């Protein structure tokens, strides 16, 4: 037989806090331009040490081509297929980048 939990304020608060800890995610967006990010990182070191930092910048076409070439070189494809795949993946990324701006 399953033991029932008593709905008292302490157990409800404990349940609430455990759910918040398990499910709360915070996204904080800051521009890396200028000194503001460096100053904030000094004032609040946990921004760097306790977080994951993702840099979202636009990629140049040359950079996309180089990354595509490295990935395609690992595949067992003929040279024409590799060239087509590099072109396709580069163009797809540029189109998505354009649509998202």
TIRO-2110 file (N, C-alpha, C; in Angstrom, 1 decimal):
// TIRO-2110
0.8, -1.2, 0.0, N, 1, A
0.0, 0.0, 0.0, CA, 1, A
0.9, 1.2, 0.0, C, 1, A
0.6, 2.2, -0.8, N, 2, A
1.3, 3.4, -1.0, CA, 2, A
1.0, 4.4, 0.1, C, 2, A
2.0, 5.0, 0.7, N, 3, A
1.8, 6.0, 1.7, CA, 3, A
1.5, 7.3, 1.1, C, 3, A
0.4, 7.9, 1.6, N, 4, A
0.0, 9.2, 1.1, CA, 4, A
0.8, 10.3, 1.7, C, 4, A
1.1, 11.4, 0.9, N, 5, A
1.8, 12.5, 1.4, CA, 5, A
0.8, 13.5, 2.0, C, 5, A
1.1, 14.1, 3.1, N, 6, A
0.3, 15.1, 3.7, CA, 6, A
0.5, 16.4, 3.0, C, 6, A
-0.5, 17.1, 2.6, N, 7, A
-0.4, 18.4, 1.9, CA, 7, A
-0.3, 19.5, 3.0, C, 7, A
0.9, 19.6, 3.5, N, 8, A
1.1, 20.7, 4.5, CA, 8, A
2.0, 21.7, 3.8, C, 8, A
2.1, 22.9, 4.3, N, 9, A
2.9, 24.0, 3.6, CA, 9, A
4.4, 23.5, 3.4, C, 9, A
5.0, 22.8, 4.3, N, 10, A
6.4, 22.4, 4.2, CA, 10, A
6.6, 21.4, 3.0, C, 10, A
5.7, 20.4, 2.9, N, 11, A
5.8, 19.5, 1.8, CA, 11, A
5.5, 20.1, 0.5, C, 11, A
4.6, 21.0, 0.4, N, 12, A
4.2, 21.7, -0.8, CA, 12, A
5.4, 22.6, -1.2, C, 12, A
6.0, 23.3, -0.3, N, 13, A
7.2, 24.1, -0.6, CA, 13, A
8.3, 23.3, -1.1, C, 13, A
8.6, 22.1, -0.5, N, 14, A
9.7, 21.2, -0.9, CA, 14, A
9.4, 20.7, -2.3, C, 14, A
8.2, 20.3, -2.6, N, 15, A
7.8, 19.9, -3.9, CA, 15, A
8.1, 21.0, -4.9, C, 15, A
7.6, 22.2, -4.6, N, 16, A
7.8, 23.3, -5.5, CA, 16, A
9.3, 23.6, -5.8, C, 16, A
10.1, 23.6, -4.8, N, 17, A
11.5, 23.9, -4.9, CA, 17, A
12.2, 22.8, -5.7, C, 17, A
11.9, 21.6, -5.5, N, 18, A
12.5, 20.5, -6.2, CA, 18, A
12.2, 20.6, -7.7, C, 18, A
11.0, 20.9, -8.0, N, 19, A
10.6, 21.1, -9.4, CA, 19, A
11.3, 22.3, -10.1, C, 19, A
11.4, 23.3, -9.4, N, 20, A
12.1, 24.5, -9.9, CA, 20, A
13.6, 24.2, -10.2, C, 20, A
14.2, 23.5, -9.2, N, 21, A
15.6, 23.1, -9.4, CA, 21, A
15.8, 22.2, -10.6, C, 21, A
14.8, 21.3, -10.8, N, 22, A
15.0, 20.4, -11.9, CA, 22, A
14.6, 21.0, -13.3, C, 22, A
13.8, 22.0, -13.3, N, 23, A
13.3, 22.4, -14.6, CA, 23, A
13.6, 23.9, -15.0, C, 23, A
14.1, 24.7, -14.1, N, 24, A
14.4, 26.1, -14.4, CA, 24, A
15.7, 26.2, -15.2, C, 24, A
15.5, 26.9, -16.3, N, 25, A
16.7, 27.3, -17.1, CA, 25, A
16.6, 28.7, -17.4, C, 25, A
17.8, 29.4, -17.3, N, 26, A
17.8, 30.8, -17.6, CA, 26, A
18.7, 31.1, -18.8, C, 26, A
18.2, 31.9, -19.7, N, 27, A
19.0, 32.3, -20.8, CA, 27, A
19.3, 33.8, -20.6, C, 27, A
20.5, 34.1, -20.6, N, 28, A
21.0, 35.5, -20.4, CA, 28, A
21.8, 35.9, -21.6, C, 28, A
21.3, 36.9, -22.3, N, 29, A
22.0, 37.4, -23.6, CA, 29, A
22.7, 38.7, -23.3, C, 29, A
24.0, 38.7, -23.7, N, 30, A
24.8, 39.9, -23.6, CA, 30, A
25.7, 40.1, -24.8, C, 30, A
25.9, 41.3, -25.2, N, 31, A
26.8, 41.5, -26.3, CA, 31, A
28.2, 41.4, -25.9, C, 31, A
29.1, 40.7, -26.6, N, 32, A
30.5, 40.7, -26.3, CA, 32, A
31.3, 41.9, -26.7, C, 32, A
30.6, 42.8, -27.4, N, 33, A
31.3, 44.0, -27.9, CA, 33, A
31.5, 45.0, -26.8, C, 33, A
32.7, 45.6, -26.8, N, 34, A
33.0, 46.6, -25.8, CA, 34, A
33.5, 45.9, -24.5, C, 34, A
33.5, 46.7, -23.4, N, 35, A
34.0, 46.3, -22.2, CA, 35, A
32.9, 45.7, -21.2, C, 35, A
31.6, 45.8, -21.6, N, 36, A
30.6, 45.4, -20.7, CA, 36, A
30.6, 44.0, -20.2, C, 36, A
30.9, 43.0, -21.2, N, 37, A
30.9, 41.6, -20.8, CA, 37, A
32.1, 41.3, -19.9, C, 37, A
33.2, 41.9, -20.2, N, 38, A
34.4, 41.8, -19.3, CA, 38, A
34.2, 42.3, -17.9, C, 38, A
33.5, 43.4, -17.8, N, 39, A
33.2, 44.0, -16.5, CA, 39, A
32.3, 43.2, -15.7, C, 39, A
31.2, 42.7, -16.4, N, 40, A
30.2, 41.8, -15.7, CA, 40, A
30.9, 40.5, -15.3, C, 40, A
31.8, 40.0, -16.1, N, 41, A
32.4, 38.7, -15.7, CA, 41, A
33.3, 38.9, -14.5, C, 41, A
33.9, 40.1, -14.4, N, 42, A
34.7, 40.4, -13.2, CA, 42, A
33.8, 40.5, -11.9, C, 42, A
32.7, 41.2, -12.1, N, 43, A
31.8, 41.5, -11.0, CA, 43, A
31.1, 40.2, -10.5, C, 43, A
30.8, 39.4, -11.5, N, 44, A
30.0, 38.1, -11.2, CA, 44, A
30.7, 37.0, -11.8, C, 44, A
31.7, 36.4, -11.2, N, 45, A
32.5, 35.3, -11.7, CA, 45, A
31.7, 34.1, -12.1, C, 45, A
30.6, 33.9, -11.4, N, 46, A
29.8, 32.7, -11.7, CA, 46, A
29.2, 32.7, -13.1, C, 46, A
29.1, 33.9, -13.7, N, 47, A
28.7, 34.0, -15.1, CA, 47, A
29.6, 33.2, -16.1, C, 47, A
30.9, 33.1, -15.7, N, 48, A
31.8, 32.3, -16.5, CA, 48, A
32.0, 30.9, -16.0, C, 48, A
32.2, 30.8, -14.7, N, 49, A
32.6, 29.5, -14.1, CA, 49, A
31.4, 28.5, -13.9, C, 49, A
30.2, 29.0, -13.8, N, 50, A
29.1, 28.1, -13.6, CA, 50, A
28.1, 28.1, -14.7, C, 50, A
28.5, 28.5, -15.9, N, 51, A
27.5, 28.6, -17.0, CA, 51, A
28.2, 28.0, -18.3, C, 51, A
27.3, 27.8, -19.2, N, 52, A
27.8, 27.5, -20.6, CA, 52, A
27.6, 28.7, -21.4, C, 52, A
28.7, 29.1, -22.1, N, 53, A
28.6, 30.3, -22.9, CA, 53, A
28.6, 29.9, -24.4, C, 53, A
27.6, 30.3, -25.1, N, 54, A
27.5, 30.0, -26.5, CA, 54, A
27.6, 31.3, -27.3, C, 54, A
28.5, 31.4, -28.2, N, 55, A
28.7, 32.6, -29.0, CA, 55, A
27.9, 32.4, -30.3, C, 55, A
27.0, 33.3, -30.5, N, 56, A
26.2, 33.2, -31.8, CA, 56, A
26.5, 34.4, -32.7, C, 56, A
27.5, 34.1, -33.6, N, 57, A
27.8, 35.2, -34.5, CA, 57, A
27.6, 34.6, -35.9, C, 57, A
27.5, 35.5, -36.9, N, 58, A
27.3, 35.1, -38.3, CA, 58, A
28.6, 34.4, -38.8, C, 58, A
28.5, 33.4, -39.5, N, 59, A
29.6, 32.7, -40.1, CA, 59, A
29.8, 33.2, -41.5, C, 59, A
31.1, 33.4, -41.9, N, 60, A
31.3, 33.8, -43.3, CA, 60, A
31.2, 32.6, -44.2, C, 60, A
31.0, 32.8, -45.5, N, 61, A
30.9, 31.7, -46.4, CA, 61, A
32.2, 30.9, -46.5, C, 61, A
33.3, 31.6, -46.4, N, 62, A
34.6, 30.8, -46.4, CA, 62, A
34.7, 29.9, -45.2, C, 62, A
34.3, 30.4, -44.0, N, 63, A
34.3, 29.5, -42.8, CA, 63, A
33.4, 28.3, -43.0, C, 63, A
32.2, 28.5, -43.5, N, 64, A
31.3, 27.4, -43.7, CA, 64, A
31.8, 26.4, -44.7, C, 64, A
32.5, 26.9, -45.7, N, 65, A
33.1, 26.0, -46.7, CA, 65, A
34.2, 25.1, -46.1, C, 65, A
35.0, 25.8, -45.3, N, 66, A
36.1, 25.0, -44.6, CA, 66, A
35.6, 24.0, -43.7, C, 66, A
34.6, 24.3, -42.9, N, 67, A
34.1, 23.3, -41.9, CA, 67, A
33.4, 22.2, -42.7, C, 67, A
32.7, 22.5, -43.8, N, 68, A
32.0, 21.5, -44.6, CA, 68, A
33.1, 20.5, -45.2, C, 68, A
34.1, 21.1, -45.7, N, 69, A
35.2, 20.3, -46.3, CA, 69, A
35.8, 19.3, -45.3, C, 69, A
36.0, 19.8, -44.1, N, 70, A
36.6, 18.9, -43.0, CA, 70, A
35.6, 17.8, -42.7, C, 70, A
34.4, 18.1, -42.6, N, 71, A
33.4, 17.1, -42.3, CA, 71, A
33.2, 16.1, -43.4, C, 71, A
33.2, 16.6, -44.7, N, 72, A
33.0, 15.7, -45.8, CA, 72, A
34.2, 14.8, -46.1, C, 72, A
35.4, 15.3, -45.8, N, 73, A
36.6, 14.5, -46.0, CA, 73, A
36.6, 13.2, -45.2, C, 73, A
35.8, 13.2, -44.1, N, 74, A
35.7, 12.0, -43.2, CA, 74, A
34.8, 11.0, -43.8, C, 74, A
34.0, 11.4, -44.8, N, 75, A
33.0, 10.5, -45.4, CA, 75, A
33.6, 9.7, -46.6, C, 75, A
33.1, 8.6, -46.9, N, 76, A
33.5, 7.8, -48.0, CA, 76, A
32.6, 8.1, -49.2, C, 76, A
33.0, 9.2, -49.9, N, 77, A
32.2, 9.6, -51.1, CA, 77, A
33.2, 9.9, -52.2, C, 77, A
32.7, 9.9, -53.4, N, 78, A
33.6, 10.3, -54.5, CA, 78, A
33.7, 11.9, -54.5, C, 78, A
34.7, 12.4, -55.2, N, 79, A
35.0, 13.8, -55.2, CA, 79, A
33.9, 14.7, -55.6, C, 79, A
33.1, 14.3, -56.6, N, 80, A
32.0, 15.1, -57.1, CA, 80, A
30.9, 15.2, -56.0, C, 80, A
30.7, 14.1, -55.3, N, 81, A
29.7, 14.1, -54.3, CA, 81, A
30.1, 15.0, -53.1, C, 81, A
31.4, 14.9, -52.8, N, 82, A
32.0, 15.7, -51.7, CA, 82, A
31.8, 17.2, -52.0, C, 82, A
32.1, 17.6, -53.3, N, 83, A
32.0, 19.0, -53.7, CA, 83, A
30.6, 19.4, -53.6, C, 83, A
29.7, 18.6, -54.1, N, 84, A
28.2, 18.9, -54.1, CA, 84, A
27.7, 19.1, -52.6, C, 84, A
28.2, 18.2, -51.8, N, 85, A
27.7, 18.2, -50.4, CA, 85, A
28.2, 19.5, -49.7, C, 85, A
29.5, 19.9, -50.0, N, 86, A
30.0, 21.1, -49.4, CA, 86, A
29.2, 22.3, -49.9, C, 86, A
28.9, 22.4, -51.1, N, 87, A
28.1, 23.5, -51.7, CA, 87, A
26.7, 23.5, -51.1, C, 87, A
26.1, 22.3, -51.0, N, 88, A
24.8, 22.3, -50.4, CA, 88, A
24.7, 22.7, -49.0, C, 88, A
25.6, 22.2, -48.2, N, 89, A
25.6, 22.5, -46.7, CA, 89, A
25.9, 24.0, -46.5, C, 89, A
26.8, 24.6, -47.3, N, 90, A
27.2, 26.0, -47.2, CA, 90, A
26.0, 26.8, -47.6, C, 90, A
25.3, 26.5, -48.7, N, 91, A
24.2, 27.3, -49.1, CA, 91, A
23.0, 27.2, -48.1, C, 91, A
22.8, 26.0, -47.6, N, 92, A
21.7, 25.8, -46.6, CA, 92, A
22.0, 26.7, -45.4, C, 92, A
23.2, 26.7, -44.9, N, 93, A
23.5, 27.5, -43.7, CA, 93, A
23.3, 29.0, -44.0, C, 93, A
23.7, 29.4, -45.2, N, 94, A
23.6, 30.9, -45.5, CA, 94, A
22.1, 31.3, -45.6, C, 94, A
21.3, 30.4, -46.2, N, 95, A
19.9, 30.7, -46.3, CA, 95, A
19.2, 30.8, -45.0, C, 95, A
19.5, 29.8, -44.1, N, 96, A
19.0, 29.8, -42.7, CA, 96, A
19.4, 31.1, -42.0, C, 96, A
20.7, 31.4, -42.1, N, 97, A
21.2, 32.7, -41.5, CA, 97, A
20.5, 33.9, -42.0, C, 97, A
20.2, 34.0, -43.3, N, 98, A
19.5, 35.1, -43.9, CA, 98, A
18.1, 35.2, -43.4, C, 98, A
17.4, 34.0, -43.3, N, 99, A
16.0, 34.0, -42.9, CA, 99, A
15.9, 34.4, -41.4, C, 99, A
16.9, 34.1, -40.6, N, 100, A
16.8, 34.4, -39.1, CA, 100, A
17.3, 35.8, -38.8, C, 100, A
17.7, 36.5, -39.7, N, 101, A
18.1, 37.9, -39.4, CA, 101, A
17.1, 38.9, -39.8, C, 101, A
END
